[in-house]
């Protein structure tokens, strides 16, 4: 059985995330999405996970509450993050890691699974969450209506 997973803040969920998830769904028997806590957006991880579940009901969601604050591709940061992530995924027999980020190689290597990059250069879906956060109105074509609606309300989002 092929089991793939991805991680992210999904702050907010956008078409690039969806393309990555849809690619995994086409290629895997099971797909797990790990939703990380973040202060980049004033929407709780459970609500961000619901955006994903509404679109992809067969996805399994796991949460990364209170993740380590140390990020980077240096050995120390990678080891800290990988110990944390490995603990979350400890009961899964993973085969593939899906990402569009450089850290994909670190995750795959550490977990001894396939590094499956999707649209790494953002040529198919030319958007990043930072751009959406900076101007939700200008970039609303890159998000689903439920995400746009939640993020348009200034009391719910920190845009």
Secondary structure, DSSP 8 states (H G I E B T S, - for coil): --EEEEEE--TT--HHHHHHHHHHHHH-SEEEEEEE--SSSSS-HHHHHHHHHHH-TT-EEEEETT--S--SSSHHHHHHHHHHHHHHTTT----EEEESSTHHHHHHHHHTSEEEE-STTSSSS---HHHHHH-TTTTGGGS-HHHHHHHHSTTT---
